[in-house]
């Protein structure tokens, strides 16, 4: 496979390694780094072409390739276009593509639906499956295996959990955590097995809204941990520890301690060295709900301004995060100088989006920048 990748992608491997660091580890000694930097790493068309060649090189009859991409509702235009290229090109064979997305009728979901219609129009068939909630019998099996109890002893608990959570997996897991924290589910040392208070659990009132339920649990966390979750929620679905550090005004906040707590608590997942992503988009939304609605614009503007001032020398990596947050707080900007600065940032973001072929994103940034300019 290494030889096929080197043959198909060639010197473009250096280009791809900027977005796929693991590629260099995989190729190892077989690859001699290309030092040619004549092509900008922001060239979206080249990136799409090389990624297409990489997929074509890794799928063959002896070793079929399965691509599973979760949370497609978060994918940008460039990523969705790459998926379309991979799925519809007749030269890519022995490749099974599995995509997962949330069907909530949002604009991001509509982009995924549009992609699927486009794929179907090009003669490529696919099978759509709607994943529903977990059935009560399956919940009972999960509890039995988790608590190491016979299924019949778990039935009272599984019945209550199914009734209160509707069989939504994330809701169920979070509800179990809250039972443990409140002493309604505990390990009995005398009997050396897990026990639970059926009456207490049945009487426990919880919100029907998953985000509200998780957010309410978050309010019981230490203030510093809540601050970390609120800032993290404004940084997108994934972010680096360095980006998070730029969002804090105090040097006494222990970023490593917060990240360790967030990972152990199941809020975040570490996906690579110092790179983190939310364990679930509903958890990110719950953390965002910690910010009072009346203060959200000010919170975003302050966060974006703070990050801007701390990244003047190396802004490209976090430019879209900075601009995205500052744009939400545009209404609160009073000084014309600040508006002009944000307009310049939107221009820069628009140019970067054009270079990566994200034209809708580019148009949005450029229009916001123009609106910030004075009439004269």
N, C-alpha and C positions, 0 to 999 in steps of 0.2 A: 504494500500500500504506500509506503514511503516513496518508493521509486515512481509510482504512478502520480503521486502528488507533485513531486519535483519535475516530472516530465510535463504535466498539464499546466501547472502554475508557474514553475520556473522562478525567476527573480521576483515575481510578484508575492512570493512567500513573505519577504520582508515587509511588504506593504500590509498584508493581512495580519501579521503578528502584532500590529499596533492595536487591533481590535480583538484578536484571538491569541493571547499570550501563550496559551497551552500548546499552540502549534509548534513553537520553537522547541519546547520540551519533547514533543512527540517525534519531531524530525531528528533531533539530537545531532550526532556527528555526521549524519548524512547531508546536512545542509550547511553550506558555506554562505555566511551573510553577505548580501549584496549591499554595497555602500552607495549605490546610485540614489541620490535624493532629488533628482530632477523632477519627479512627479509629486505633487502636493498630496499629503495623506488625506486632505479634505475632498479629493476628487471622488464624488459619489458614484459616477458612472463606472470608473475603474474598479472601485471597491465592489460594486454589484457584479461586474463581469468576473473578477477574480474569485469571489465567493461562489459564483455559479460554477466556475472551473474546478474549484476545490470539491464541491459536492459531487460533480461528475466523476472526479478521480477516485472518490472514496466508495462509490456504489458500483458493485459488479455482481455477476452471477454467483461467484464463489463466496462473496461476503456482502450480502444485501445490507442496505443502510436504512435505519429507522430514525426519522427526525420527529421528535416530540417537542412542540413549542407551546408553553402554557401562557395564559394571560394575553392572548392576542389583542384584546381590547386596548392594551397599552402600546401596541406596536406603532411606530411612525410610518410615514408613507414609503420611505426608502426600504424598510424591512418588509413591508407588505408587498412591495414591487419585487423584491428578491424572491419571496415565497411564490409569487405568480410565475416568475421565470423558471424556478426550479420545478414546479408542479406541471407546467404546460409544455416544457421543452421536450421534444421526442428523443433527444440524444441522452437524456438522463433516464436510465432504466434501473430496475431492481432497487427502487427507493420508495419506501412507505412513509408518507407524511401524515402526522397526526397533529392537529391544531386544537387548542382548547381556548374558549373565550366565554365571557359572561354575557348573557343575553338580557340586557337591561334597557334596550332601546335608546342608549345614549349615542352621541355623535360618533364616538370611537367605535362602538359596536356596529353602527351603520357602515363604517369603513370596511369592517370585516365582512359584513353581508355583501357589500358591493364587490369585494374581492372574490367571494365565493360565486357570485353570479357571473363575474367575468371569466372565471376558470371554467364554469359550466358551459358558457357560450363558446369557448374554444374547444369543446368536445371532450373535456376531461370529466369523467364521472367521479363522484365522491359519495360517501355515506355519512349522513348527519345523525348524531345520536344526542338526545337530550338526557342529561344526567340529573335525576331527581333526588329527593332526600333518601336517607337510609331507612329501611323498613325496621319495624320494632324487633323482629326476630334477629336481624343482623346486629342491631344495637345490643341485644342480649348476648350474642356470641362475642362481640367486642369486649363487653364488660366482663364476661366469664373468663376470657383469655387475659385481660389486663389485670383483673383482681385475683386471678388464680382461684376462682370459686366455681362450684358446679353450676351449670346453666339454670337449674331450677331455683337456686338461691338468689340469682341475679334478676329473676323475672319481675319482682316488685319494683326494683330500682330502674330497670330498663323501661317498664311501662310508664313510670313518672317522667323519666328523661325524654322519652319519645313524645309524651304529651306536652311537655314544656318547651322543647326545642324544635319540634316539628321534624326531627330527623336530619336537621342540617348539621353536617359533620363538624364544622368549626364551632358552631353554637354548642354542640354537645360536649366537645372537648373543653371549651371555656367554662361551661356549666359545671363540669366535673372538677375543674381547678377551684372554682368558687366553693364547691361543697367541701373540698379538702381544707381550704383556708378558713372556712367558718366552722369547722369541727363537725360537720354533718357526715363526713366520710373519713374514717380513720383506721389505722392499723392497730388491732387489739392484741396486745402482748400476751395476755392470759390465754387466749385461744389461738394465738399466732396465725391470724388471718384478718383480712379486711372486713370491716363492719360498717354499717350505715344506719342512720336514723330515718326510717321511712316516713314517719309522721312529720318530722321536721322538714324533710326535703319536699314533701307534698305541700306543706304550708308555705314554703318559700315563694315569695312573689318575685317574678322577674319580668323584664320588659319583653314584649313580643318582637322588638327590633334588636337584631343582633349587634349592630354598631352601638346602639344606646347601652346595651348590656355590658359590652366590653369596655366602653368609655367610662361607665359607672365604676367598674372594677379598677380602672386606671386612676381614678380620683383618690383611691386609698393608698396609692404609692407615695413614697417620699417626694417632696417638692422638686428636688434636683432631678429625679428620674422623670417626673412629669414634664419638666422643662426640656429635657433631652428628647422625649417622645414628641413634644409639640414641634420642636425645631426639625427633627427628623422627618416628620409628616409633611413638611413644606419643601423637602429636598427631592421629592420624587420617589419612584418605586425602588430605586437603588442609589447608593451614594458611598463615598469613601470616608474613612475616619478623618482625613485631612479636610474634606469639605465640611463635615460636621463641626470640626474645631473652629473653622472660620465663622461659624454662625453664633458662637458664644462670645459675650463681651467680657466674661470673667476668666481669668487665667487659673483660678482656683478650682474650676470644675474639672473633675477627673473623667476625661472622655473614655479612657480604657475601662474604668469601673462601670460607667454607664453602658457601654457596648457589651461588656461581659454580662451585666444584669439583663439587658434586653435580649441577648441570645439565649441565656439560661431560662428566661421567662417565656420564651417562645414568641416574642414580638418580632425579632429580627433573625435573619439567617446570614452567616458569614459565607460568602460565595467564593472569595479568594482572599489573598493577603490584604487586610485592611479595607476590604470592599464588602458592603453589606446590602441586603435587600429585605423588604418587609416579608414576613412569613405568609401574609395574606393581604389582599387589598382592603378587606374589611377591617383588619387590624390597623392599617394605616389611616383609614377613614375615622376609626374610633379615636385614634390619637389626635387627629385633626379636630375632632369634636371637643377636645379639651380646651381649645381656644374659643373664648366667648365670641359669638357672632358679631357683636358690636365692636370688637377689637381686632378682627381678622385683617382688615385692610392695613391698619397701623402695624400689626405684627409682621405682615409680609414686607411692608415698606422698610421697617427697621431692620429686618433680617437681610433683605437684599442690599441695603445701604451698608450694613456692617460687613457683609461678605465682599462688597465692591471695594471698600476701603482697605481690606486686608489682603486683596489679591490683585493689586494694580499691576504688578510685574508679570504675573502668570495667570491671565484671566480666561484664556480660550477654553480650558477644560471645564470651567464652571460658569461660563458666560450665560448659557441658556437658563441655568438655575437662578443666577443673579437677576437677569432681566425679567424672567417669569415672575419672581417675587415682587420686584419693584413695579411692574406693570399692574399688579393687583391693587397696589396702593396709590396709583396715579391720582385719584380723586383728592388725596390728602396733600399733594404737593402744592406748596404756595409760591416758592421762589422760581423765577423764570430760569435762573442759572441751573437749578436742579432739573427742571424739565428739559433743558437743552442737553444736559449730561445724559439723561435717560434716553433722549432721542438719539444721541450718538451711539449709545449702547444697543438700541434697537436696530440701528443701521448696521452695526457690526454683526449682530446676530442674524439679520436678514441676509447679509452677504455670505455668512458661513452656511446658512440654510440653503441658499442658492447653489453654493459649491458642492453640497451633498445631495442636490436634487430634491430637497424637501421644499417644493415651491409653495404649497399652501402655508406652511410655517413661515416661510420667507415673506409672503404677502402680508400675513398677520403682523409680523414685527415691523415691516416697513410702513404699514398703514398706521400703526400706533405711534411710530416715530414721527410721521408727518403730522398727526393730530396734535403733537406736543409742541410743534414749531409755532412761533408767533405769527400773526397775520401779515406782518410786514416783512 
